[in-house]
Amino acid sequence: MKKNADYAIALKVRKIMPGEKIDESCSKFYGAPTLPESLLNNYPDDCVFFLQINCEELKDLDPDNRL
């Protein structure tokens, strides 16, 4: 039987410097999520944003098109 965890994808993480401009659609940890204005207005204040992954950035690492 083939296991689901037959390969893994690693993410390289770096801290954004103060004042540095980034593409808002990039993968990121913490900070503020990139959401449409209609959803951002409904984002609860007591929730913690943990991770945003732009799956387009992973397409070359996903040869089986699982994502």
LINPE-V159065 format. One record per residue. N is the residue number from 1. SS is DSSP state (h for helix, s for strand, l for the rest). D_FIRST is the distance of its C-alpha to the first C-alpha in whole Angstrom. Layout:
BEGIN
N;SS;D_FIRST, N;SS;D_FIRST
END
This chain:
BEGIN
1;l;0, 2;l;4, 3;l;6, 4;l;10, 5;l;12, 6;l;11, 7;l;15, 8;l;18, 9;l;22, 10;l;25, 11;l;28, 12;l;31, 13;l;34, 14;l;38, 15;l;40, 16;l;43, 17;l;46, 18;l;49, 19;l;50, 20;l;47, 21;l;46, 22;l;43, 23;l;41, 24;l;40, 25;l;37, 26;l;36, 27;l;33, 28;s;34, 29;s;34, 30;l;37, 31;l;41, 32;l;41, 33;l;38, 34;l;39, 35;l;39, 36;l;42, 37;h;45, 38;h;44, 39;h;41, 40;h;43, 41;l;46, 42;l;44, 43;l;42, 44;l;43, 45;l;45, 46;l;43, 47;l;39, 48;l;38, 49;l;36, 50;l;34, 51;s;32, 52;s;32, 53;l;29, 54;l;31, 55;h;27, 56;h;29, 57;h;30, 58;h;26, 59;h;26, 60;h;26, 61;h;23, 62;l;21, 63;l;20, 64;l;17, 65;l;20, 66;l;18, 67;l;21
END
